[in-house]
C-alpha cells in the first residue's frame, strides 16, 4: 500500500486513474508502475527458504 506521494499529481493519478497535468501516454506507464509499487509493498515476503528434511533427500 502506498502511504505517501511526492506530489499531488501523482496521488491524483493513483486515486482516480487520471491527471490533468500528466500526458495520457505517460499516465498509462506511470499508473502501471504505481500498481507495481503498490503490489510490492502490499505482499509480505518471507526471508526463509523451505527446509528440506533428511527423509526428503
mmCIF file of the N, C-alpha and C atoms, coordinates in Angstrom:
data_MODEL
# 
_entry.id   MODEL 
# 
loop_
_atom_site.group_PDB 
_atom_site.id 
_atom_site.type_symbol 
_atom_site.label_atom_id 
_atom_site.label_alt_id 
_atom_site.label_comp_id 
_atom_site.label_asym_id 
_atom_site.label_entity_id 
_atom_site.label_seq_id 
_atom_site.pdbx_PDB_ins_code 
_atom_site.Cartn_x 
_atom_site.Cartn_y 
_atom_site.Cartn_z 
_atom_site.occupancy 
_atom_site.B_iso_or_equiv 
_atom_site.pdbx_formal_charge 
_atom_site.auth_seq_id 
_atom_site.auth_comp_id 
_atom_site.auth_asym_id 
_atom_site.auth_atom_id 
_atom_site.pdbx_PDB_model_num 
ATOM 1   N N  . UNK A 1 1  ? 0.834  -1.170  0.000   1.00 0.00 ? 1  UNK A N  1 
ATOM 2   C CA . UNK A 1 1  ? 0.000  0.000   0.000   1.00 0.00 ? 1  UNK A CA 1 
ATOM 3   C C  . UNK A 1 1  ? 0.887  1.245   0.000   1.00 0.00 ? 1  UNK A C  1 
ATOM 4   N N  . UNK A 1 2  ? 0.617  2.138   -0.901  1.00 0.00 ? 2  UNK A N  1 
ATOM 5   C CA . UNK A 1 2  ? 1.359  3.391   -0.964  1.00 0.00 ? 2  UNK A CA 1 
ATOM 6   C C  . UNK A 1 2  ? 0.744  4.340   0.053   1.00 0.00 ? 2  UNK A C  1 
ATOM 7   N N  . UNK A 1 3  ? 1.568  4.874   0.941   1.00 0.00 ? 3  UNK A N  1 
ATOM 8   C CA . UNK A 1 3  ? 1.061  5.740   2.004   1.00 0.00 ? 3  UNK A CA 1 
ATOM 9   C C  . UNK A 1 3  ? 1.218  7.219   1.684   1.00 0.00 ? 3  UNK A C  1 
ATOM 10  N N  . UNK A 1 4  ? 2.317  7.591   1.033   1.00 0.00 ? 4  UNK A N  1 
ATOM 11  C CA . UNK A 1 4  ? 2.552  8.999   0.711   1.00 0.00 ? 4  UNK A CA 1 
ATOM 12  C C  . UNK A 1 4  ? 3.014  9.134   -0.733  1.00 0.00 ? 4  UNK A C  1 
ATOM 13  N N  . UNK A 1 5  ? 2.840  10.319  -1.264  1.00 0.00 ? 5  UNK A N  1 
ATOM 14  C CA . UNK A 1 5  ? 3.226  10.607  -2.641  1.00 0.00 ? 5  UNK A CA 1 
ATOM 15  C C  . UNK A 1 5  ? 4.111  11.843  -2.670  1.00 0.00 ? 5  UNK A C  1 
ATOM 16  N N  . UNK A 1 6  ? 4.958  11.927  -3.675  1.00 0.00 ? 6  UNK A N  1 
ATOM 17  C CA . UNK A 1 6  ? 5.872  13.062  -3.807  1.00 0.00 ? 6  UNK A CA 1 
ATOM 18  C C  . UNK A 1 6  ? 5.135  14.336  -4.192  1.00 0.00 ? 6  UNK A C  1 
ATOM 19  N N  . UNK A 1 7  ? 4.065  14.196  -4.955  1.00 0.00 ? 7  UNK A N  1 
ATOM 20  C CA . UNK A 1 7  ? 3.316  15.388  -5.357  1.00 0.00 ? 7  UNK A CA 1 
ATOM 21  C C  . UNK A 1 7  ? 1.838  15.054  -5.558  1.00 0.00 ? 7  UNK A C  1 
ATOM 22  N N  . UNK A 1 8  ? 1.026  16.095  -5.676  1.00 0.00 ? 8  UNK A N  1 
ATOM 23  C CA . UNK A 1 8  ? -0.418 15.923  -5.812  1.00 0.00 ? 8  UNK A CA 1 
ATOM 24  C C  . UNK A 1 8  ? -0.825 15.266  -7.124  1.00 0.00 ? 8  UNK A C  1 
ATOM 25  N N  . UNK A 1 9  ? -0.103 15.542  -8.192  1.00 0.00 ? 9  UNK A N  1 
ATOM 26  C CA . UNK A 1 9  ? -0.459 14.961  -9.486  1.00 0.00 ? 9  UNK A CA 1 
ATOM 27  C C  . UNK A 1 9  ? -0.327 13.438  -9.466  1.00 0.00 ? 9  UNK A C  1 
ATOM 28  N N  . UNK A 1 10 ? 0.723  12.955  -8.828  1.00 0.00 ? 10 UNK A N  1 
ATOM 29  C CA . UNK A 1 10 ? 0.922  11.510  -8.727  1.00 0.00 ? 10 UNK A CA 1 
ATOM 30  C C  . UNK A 1 10 ? -0.166 10.879  -7.883  1.00 0.00 ? 10 UNK A C  1 
ATOM 31  N N  . UNK A 1 11 ? -0.512 11.518  -6.793  1.00 0.00 ? 11 UNK A N  1 
ATOM 32  C CA . UNK A 1 11 ? -1.582 10.998  -5.941  1.00 0.00 ? 11 UNK A CA 1 
ATOM 33  C C  . UNK A 1 11 ? -2.914 11.012  -6.686  1.00 0.00 ? 11 UNK A C  1 
ATOM 34  N N  . UNK A 1 12 ? -3.193 12.068  -7.413  1.00 0.00 ? 12 UNK A N  1 
ATOM 35  C CA . UNK A 1 12 ? -4.423 12.158  -8.200  1.00 0.00 ? 12 UNK A CA 1 
ATOM 36  C C  . UNK A 1 12 ? -4.478 11.033  -9.236  1.00 0.00 ? 12 UNK A C  1 
ATOM 37  N N  . UNK A 1 13 ? -3.365 10.781  -9.900  1.00 0.00 ? 13 UNK A N  1 
ATOM 38  C CA . UNK A 1 13 ? -3.299 9.702   -10.885 1.00 0.00 ? 13 UNK A CA 1 
ATOM 39  C C  . UNK A 1 13 ? -3.561 8.353   -10.226 1.00 0.00 ? 13 UNK A C  1 
ATOM 40  N N  . UNK A 1 14 ? -2.965 8.124   -9.086  1.00 0.00 ? 14 UNK A N  1 
ATOM 41  C CA . UNK A 1 14 ? -3.121 6.853   -8.384  1.00 0.00 ? 14 UNK A CA 1 
ATOM 42  C C  . UNK A 1 14 ? -4.559 6.640   -7.911  1.00 0.00 ? 14 UNK A C  1 
ATOM 43  N N  . UNK A 1 15 ? -5.167 7.684   -7.371  1.00 0.00 ? 15 UNK A N  1 
ATOM 44  C CA . UNK A 1 15 ? -6.506 7.561   -6.801  1.00 0.00 ? 15 UNK A CA 1 
ATOM 45  C C  . UNK A 1 15 ? -7.589 7.492   -7.884  1.00 0.00 ? 15 UNK A C  1 
ATOM 46  N N  . UNK A 1 16 ? -7.514 8.374   -8.875  1.00 0.00 ? 16 UNK A N  1 
ATOM 47  C CA . UNK A 1 16 ? -8.581 8.467   -9.875  1.00 0.00 ? 16 UNK A CA 1 
ATOM 48  C C  . UNK A 1 16 ? -8.268 7.749   -11.180 1.00 0.00 ? 16 UNK A C  1 
ATOM 49  N N  . UNK A 1 17 ? -6.986 7.505   -11.446 1.00 0.00 ? 17 UNK A N  1 
ATOM 50  C CA . UNK A 1 17 ? -6.602 6.881   -12.706 1.00 0.00 ? 17 UNK A CA 1 
ATOM 51  C C  . UNK A 1 17 ? -6.327 7.891   -13.803 1.00 0.00 ? 17 UNK A C  1 
ATOM 52  N N  . UNK A 1 18 ? -6.482 9.179   -13.509 1.00 0.00 ? 18 UNK A N  1 
ATOM 53  C CA . UNK A 1 18 ? -6.167 10.216  -14.489 1.00 0.00 ? 18 UNK A CA 1 
ATOM 54  C C  . UNK A 1 18 ? -5.675 11.471  -13.785 1.00 0.00 ? 18 UNK A C  1 
ATOM 55  N N  . UNK A 1 19 ? -4.974 12.286  -14.544 1.00 0.00 ? 19 UNK A N  1 
ATOM 56  C CA . UNK A 1 19 ? -4.435 13.530  -14.013 1.00 0.00 ? 19 UNK A CA 1 
ATOM 57  C C  . UNK A 1 19 ? -4.484 14.585  -15.104 1.00 0.00 ? 19 UNK A C  1 
ATOM 58  N N  . UNK A 1 20 ? -4.815 15.799  -14.741 1.00 0.00 ? 20 UNK A N  1 
ATOM 59  C CA . UNK A 1 20 ? -4.894 16.890  -15.716 1.00 0.00 ? 20 UNK A CA 1 
ATOM 60  C C  . UNK A 1 20 ? -3.520 17.318  -16.204 1.00 0.00 ? 20 UNK A C  1 
ATOM 61  N N  . UNK A 1 21 ? -2.499 17.149  -15.397 1.00 0.00 ? 21 UNK A N  1 
ATOM 62  C CA . UNK A 1 21 ? -1.172 17.641  -15.746 1.00 0.00 ? 21 UNK A CA 1 
ATOM 63  C C  . UNK A 1 21 ? -0.239 16.595  -16.337 1.00 0.00 ? 21 UNK A C  1 
ATOM 64  N N  . UNK A 1 22 ? -0.600 15.332  -16.245 1.00 0.00 ? 22 UNK A N  1 
ATOM 65  C CA . UNK A 1 22 ? 0.252  14.267  -16.775 1.00 0.00 ? 22 UNK A CA 1 
ATOM 66  C C  . UNK A 1 22 ? -0.321 13.818  -18.108 1.00 0.00 ? 22 UNK A C  1 
ATOM 67  N N  . UNK A 1 23 ? 0.487  13.868  -19.187 1.00 0.00 ? 23 UNK A N  1 
ATOM 68  C CA . UNK A 1 23 ? 0.005  13.437  -20.501 1.00 0.00 ? 23 UNK A CA 1 
ATOM 69  C C  . UNK A 1 23 ? -0.460 11.980  -20.474 1.00 0.00 ? 23 UNK A C  1 
ATOM 70  N N  . UNK A 1 24 ? -1.492 11.654  -21.258 1.00 0.00 ? 24 UNK A N  1 
ATOM 71  C CA . UNK A 1 24 ? -2.074 10.298  -21.236 1.00 0.00 ? 24 UNK A CA 1 
ATOM 72  C C  . UNK A 1 24 ? -1.075 9.167   -21.498 1.00 0.00 ? 24 UNK A C  1 
ATOM 73  N N  . UNK A 1 25 ? -0.126 9.362   -22.435 1.00 0.00 ? 25 UNK A N  1 
ATOM 74  C CA . UNK A 1 25 ? 0.830  8.279   -22.710 1.00 0.00 ? 25 UNK A CA 1 
ATOM 75  C C  . UNK A 1 25 ? 1.749  8.025   -21.517 1.00 0.00 ? 25 UNK A C  1 
ATOM 76  N N  . UNK A 1 26 ? 2.123  9.067   -20.816 1.00 0.00 ? 26 UNK A N  1 
ATOM 77  C CA . UNK A 1 26 ? 2.960  8.912   -19.625 1.00 0.00 ? 26 UNK A CA 1 
ATOM 78  C C  . UNK A 1 26 ? 2.116  8.402   -18.458 1.00 0.00 ? 26 UNK A C  1 
ATOM 79  N N  . UNK A 1 27 ? 0.874  8.844   -18.381 1.00 0.00 ? 27 UNK A N  1 
ATOM 80  C CA . UNK A 1 27 ? -0.010 8.435   -17.286 1.00 0.00 ? 27 UNK A CA 1 
ATOM 81  C C  . UNK A 1 27 ? -0.226 6.930   -17.288 1.00 0.00 ? 27 UNK A C  1 
ATOM 82  N N  . UNK A 1 28 ? -0.377 6.328   -18.457 1.00 0.00 ? 28 UNK A N  1 
ATOM 83  C CA . UNK A 1 28 ? -0.570 4.867   -18.529 1.00 0.00 ? 28 UNK A CA 1 
ATOM 84  C C  . UNK A 1 28 ? 0.638  4.125   -17.965 1.00 0.00 ? 28 UNK A C  1 
ATOM 85  N N  . UNK A 1 29 ? 1.827  4.562   -18.370 1.00 0.00 ? 29 UNK A N  1 
ATOM 86  C CA . UNK A 1 29 ? 3.042  3.904   -17.864 1.00 0.00 ? 29 UNK A CA 1 
ATOM 87  C C  . UNK A 1 29 ? 3.228  4.167   -16.374 1.00 0.00 ? 29 UNK A C  1 
ATOM 88  N N  . UNK A 1 30 ? 2.958  5.387   -15.958 1.00 0.00 ? 30 UNK A N  1 
ATOM 89  C CA . UNK A 1 30 ? 3.106  5.739   -14.542 1.00 0.00 ? 30 UNK A CA 1 
ATOM 90  C C  . UNK A 1 30 ? 2.113  4.944   -13.687 1.00 0.00 ? 30 UNK A C  1 
ATOM 91  N N  . UNK A 1 31 ? 0.904  4.794   -14.174 1.00 0.00 ? 31 UNK A N  1 
ATOM 92  C CA . UNK A 1 31 ? -0.105 4.041   -13.438 1.00 0.00 ? 31 UNK A CA 1 
ATOM 93  C C  . UNK A 1 31 ? 0.318  2.588   -13.268 1.00 0.00 ? 31 UNK A C  1 
ATOM 94  N N  . UNK A 1 32 ? 0.874  2.005   -14.321 1.00 0.00 ? 32 UNK A N  1 
ATOM 95  C CA . UNK A 1 32 ? 1.361  0.621   -14.248 1.00 0.00 ? 32 UNK A CA 1 
ATOM 96  C C  . UNK A 1 32 ? 2.475  0.514   -13.207 1.00 0.00 ? 32 UNK A C  1 
ATOM 97  N N  . UNK A 1 33 ? 3.386  1.467   -13.180 1.00 0.00 ? 33 UNK A N  1 
ATOM 98  C CA . UNK A 1 33 ? 4.483  1.429   -12.213 1.00 0.00 ? 33 UNK A CA 1 
ATOM 99  C C  . UNK A 1 33 ? 3.985  1.654   -10.794 1.00 0.00 ? 33 UNK A C  1 
ATOM 100 N N  . UNK A 1 34 ? 2.994  2.518   -10.632 1.00 0.00 ? 34 UNK A N  1 
ATOM 101 C CA . UNK A 1 34 ? 2.407  2.720   -9.304  1.00 0.00 ? 34 UNK A CA 1 
ATOM 102 C C  . UNK A 1 34 ? 1.732  1.433   -8.819  1.00 0.00 ? 34 UNK A C  1 
ATOM 103 N N  . UNK A 1 35 ? 1.097  0.717   -9.725  1.00 0.00 ? 35 UNK A N  1 
ATOM 104 C CA . UNK A 1 35 ? 0.493  -0.564  -9.360  1.00 0.00 ? 35 UNK A CA 1 
ATOM 105 C C  . UNK A 1 35 ? 1.556  -1.562  -8.916  1.00 0.00 ? 35 UNK A C  1 
ATOM 106 N N  . UNK A 1 36 ? 2.695  -1.585  -9.621  1.00 0.00 ? 36 UNK A N  1 
ATOM 107 C CA . UNK A 1 36 ? 3.798  -2.471  -9.230  1.00 0.00 ? 36 UNK A CA 1 
ATOM 108 C C  . UNK A 1 36 ? 4.296  -2.146  -7.827  1.00 0.00 ? 36 UNK A C  1 
ATOM 109 N N  . UNK A 1 37 ? 4.464  -0.866  -7.547  1.00 0.00 ? 37 UNK A N  1 
ATOM 110 C CA . UNK A 1 37 ? 4.933  -0.449  -6.222  1.00 0.00 ? 37 UNK A CA 1 
ATOM 111 C C  . UNK A 1 37 ? 3.904  -0.834  -5.169  1.00 0.00 ? 37 UNK A C  1 
ATOM 112 N N  . UNK A 1 38 ? 2.632  -0.609  -5.461  1.00 0.00 ? 38 UNK A N  1 
ATOM 113 C CA . UNK A 1 38 ? 1.578  -0.952  -4.518  1.00 0.00 ? 38 UNK A CA 1 
ATOM 114 C C  . UNK A 1 38 ? 1.565  -2.446  -4.230  1.00 0.00 ? 38 UNK A C  1 
ATOM 115 N N  . UNK A 1 39 ? 1.686  -3.258  -5.261  1.00 0.00 ? 39 UNK A N  1 
ATOM 116 C CA . UNK A 1 39 ? 1.702  -4.711  -5.067  1.00 0.00 ? 39 UNK A CA 1 
ATOM 117 C C  . UNK A 1 39 ? 2.940  -5.166  -4.299  1.00 0.00 ? 39 UNK A C  1 
ATOM 118 N N  . UNK A 1 40 ? 4.062  -4.555  -4.585  1.00 0.00 ? 40 UNK A N  1 
ATOM 119 C CA . UNK A 1 40 ? 5.315  -4.941  -3.914  1.00 0.00 ? 40 UNK A CA 1 
ATOM 120 C C  . UNK A 1 40 ? 5.278  -4.605  -2.434  1.00 0.00 ? 40 UNK A C  1 
ATOM 121 N N  . UNK A 1 41 ? 4.641  -3.520  -2.085  1.00 0.00 ? 41 UNK A N  1 
ATOM 122 C CA . UNK A 1 41 ? 4.590  -3.131  -0.678  1.00 0.00 ? 41 UNK A CA 1 
ATOM 123 C C  . UNK A 1 41 ? 3.452  -3.819  0.056   1.00 0.00 ? 41 UNK A C  1 
ATOM 124 N N  . UNK A 1 42 ? 2.466  -4.346  -0.652  1.00 0.00 ? 42 UNK A N  1 
ATOM 125 C CA . UNK A 1 42 ? 1.324  -4.995  -0.015  1.00 0.00 ? 42 UNK A CA 1 
ATOM 126 C C  . UNK A 1 42 ? 1.556  -6.475  0.229   1.00 0.00 ? 42 UNK A C  1 
ATOM 127 N N  . UNK A 1 43 ? 2.449  -7.090  -0.527  1.00 0.00 ? 43 UNK A N  1 
ATOM 128 C CA . UNK A 1 43 ? 2.684  -8.517  -0.414  1.00 0.00 ? 43 UNK A CA 1 
ATOM 129 C C  . UNK A 1 43 ? 3.812  -8.798  0.566   1.00 0.00 ? 43 UNK A C  1 
ATOM 130 N N  . UNK A 1 44 ? 3.521  -9.532  1.632   1.00 0.00 ? 44 UNK A N  1 
ATOM 131 C CA . UNK A 1 44 ? 4.596  -9.858  2.570   1.00 0.00 ? 44 UNK A CA 1 
ATOM 132 C C  . UNK A 1 44 ? 5.570  -10.852 1.929   1.00 0.00 ? 44 UNK A C  1 
ATOM 133 N N  . UNK A 1 45 ? 6.831  -10.667 2.192   1.00 0.00 ? 45 UNK A N  1 
ATOM 134 C CA . UNK A 1 45 ? 7.833  -11.587 1.661   1.00 0.00 ? 45 UNK A CA 1 
ATOM 135 C C  . UNK A 1 45 ? 8.432  -12.379 2.810   1.00 0.00 ? 45 UNK A C  1 
ATOM 136 N N  . UNK A 1 46 ? 8.838  -13.574 2.505   1.00 0.00 ? 46 UNK A N  1 
ATOM 137 C CA . UNK A 1 46 ? 9.474  -14.393 3.526   1.00 0.00 ? 46 UNK A CA 1 
ATOM 138 C C  . UNK A 1 46 ? 10.964 -14.431 3.254   1.00 0.00 ? 46 UNK A C  1 
ATOM 139 N N  . UNK A 1 47 ? 11.732 -14.341 4.298   1.00 0.00 ? 47 UNK A N  1 
ATOM 140 C CA . UNK A 1 47 ? 13.178 -14.375 4.138   1.00 0.00 ? 47 UNK A CA 1 
ATOM 141 C C  . UNK A 1 47 ? 13.732 -15.781 4.337   1.00 0.00 ? 47 UNK A C  1 
ATOM 142 N N  . UNK A 1 48 ? 12.865 -16.711 4.724   1.00 0.00 ? 48 UNK A N  1 
ATOM 143 C CA . UNK A 1 48 ? 13.315 -18.083 4.929   1.00 0.00 ? 48 UNK A CA 1 
ATOM 144 C C  . UNK A 1 48 ? 13.019 -18.915 3.701   1.00 0.00 ? 48 UNK A C  1 
ATOM 145 N N  . UNK A 1 49 ? 13.953 -19.783 3.373   1.00 0.00 ? 49 UNK A N  1 
ATOM 146 C CA . UNK A 1 49 ? 13.703 -20.722 2.282   1.00 0.00 ? 49 UNK A CA 1 
ATOM 147 C C  . UNK A 1 49 ? 13.109 -21.998 2.879   1.00 0.00 ? 49 UNK A C  1 
ATOM 148 N N  . UNK A 1 50 ? 12.418 -22.781 2.091   1.00 0.00 ? 50 UNK A N  1 
ATOM 149 C CA . UNK A 1 50 ? 11.834 -24.023 2.600   1.00 0.00 ? 50 UNK A CA 1 
ATOM 150 C C  . UNK A 1 50 ? 12.919 -24.964 3.140   1.00 0.00 ? 50 UNK A C  1 
ATOM 151 N N  . UNK A 1 51 ? 12.603 -25.639 4.192   1.00 0.00 ? 51 UNK A N  1 
ATOM 152 C CA . UNK A 1 51 ? 13.557 -26.568 4.807   1.00 0.00 ? 51 UNK A CA 1 
ATOM 153 C C  . UNK A 1 51 ? 13.357 -27.959 4.243   1.00 0.00 ? 51 UNK A C  1 
ATOM 154 N N  . UNK A 1 52 ? 14.450 -28.593 3.888   1.00 0.00 ? 52 UNK A N  1 
ATOM 155 C CA . UNK A 1 52 ? 14.398 -29.971 3.384   1.00 0.00 ? 52 UNK A CA 1 
ATOM 156 C C  . UNK A 1 52 ? 14.844 -30.881 4.528   1.00 0.00 ? 52 UNK A C  1 
ATOM 157 N N  . UNK A 1 53 ? 14.026 -31.847 4.860   1.00 0.00 ? 53 UNK A N  1 
ATOM 158 C CA . UNK A 1 53 ? 14.369 -32.786 5.926   1.00 0.00 ? 53 UNK A CA 1 
ATOM 159 C C  . UNK A 1 53 ? 15.167 -33.951 5.342   1.00 0.00 ? 53 UNK A C  1 
ATOM 160 N N  . UNK A 1 54 ? 15.793 -34.706 6.198   1.00 0.00 ? 54 UNK A N  1 
ATOM 161 C CA . UNK A 1 54 ? 16.613 -35.825 5.761   1.00 0.00 ? 54 UNK A CA 1 
ATOM 162 C C  . UNK A 1 54 ? 15.773 -36.879 5.045   1.00 0.00 ? 54 UNK A C  1 
ATOM 163 N N  . UNK A 1 55 ? 14.519 -37.044 5.414   1.00 0.00 ? 55 UNK A N  1 
ATOM 164 C CA . UNK A 1 55 ? 13.680 -38.065 4.788   1.00 0.00 ? 55 UNK A CA 1 
ATOM 165 C C  . UNK A 1 55 ? 13.310 -37.670 3.354   1.00 0.00 ? 55 UNK A C  1 
ATOM 166 N N  . UNK A 1 56 ? 13.401 -36.411 3.008   1.00 0.00 ? 56 UNK A N  1 
ATOM 167 C CA . UNK A 1 56 ? 13.075 -35.956 1.660   1.00 0.00 ? 56 UNK A CA 1 
ATOM 168 C C  . UNK A 1 56 ? 14.249 -36.053 0.705   1.00 0.00 ? 56 UNK A C  1 
ATOM 169 N N  . UNK A 1 57 ? 15.443 -36.271 1.221   1.00 0.00 ? 57 UNK A N  1 
ATOM 170 C CA . UNK A 1 57 ? 16.640 -36.317 0.377   1.00 0.00 ? 57 UNK A CA 1 
ATOM 171 C C  . UNK A 1 57 ? 16.793 -37.612 -0.312  1.00 0.00 ? 57 UNK A C  1 
# 
